[in-house]
């Protein structure tokens, strides 16, 4: 048909983070370490919550859900990214598009491949990003404002300092996630998008369990009790 787009493409080709072979080897080792820590930390958090009756309260059910989501989301993205560091052909088989300036098949770079008018798609993407991303971010921000106001009412200076330290680490991770994801979906497409996406797709799932577990006294106490119980069981088995 005259005037129509008859080009047939059998696969998407991902450009990845870099084309430099030496940089790819370094990045492979770095992101492999991040992925291993992410899997072990989130899986460990889930198992600890399931195995500790004292953690069977709403707050830890939410943390368990966060660990499960981080486990699934990082597994959906990181293995393909790691494989692409070692492969010359960074392809995802699919009938219809071309080169994606990214390390995974996200909606924003996918829309930019279209040869038709994508104005409506871009408007819908930004509207949904604003509706769900910005609104949920504001809810989180308001909750931290309430937490900070509660911390200010603590009489002990040491207690205030400890609470502010914990709150600051949580708020830093939240800011990284919302800041980079909102940057990704609300701004015009650019080559910097994929570098920002690394933070909320790969780095944040690793930081979440470390932030919410290593700095949480109840989690550390539950881990100590579980370790003591395991040692006791081993001693009983071997006399």
ZISULLIN-V883914 format. One record per helix or strand of 2 or more residues. SS is the DSSP state (H for helix, E for strand). FROM is the first residue (numbers start at 0). LEN is the number of residues. If there is no record, write none. Layout:
{{SS & FROM & LEN} {SS & FROM & LEN}}
This chain:
{{E & 10 & 4} {H & 20 & 31} {H & 52 & 3} {H & 57 & 28} {E & 90 & 3} {E & 98 & 2} {H & 106 & 5} {H & 118 & 34} {H & 156 & 30} {H & 192 & 22} {H & 216 & 21}}
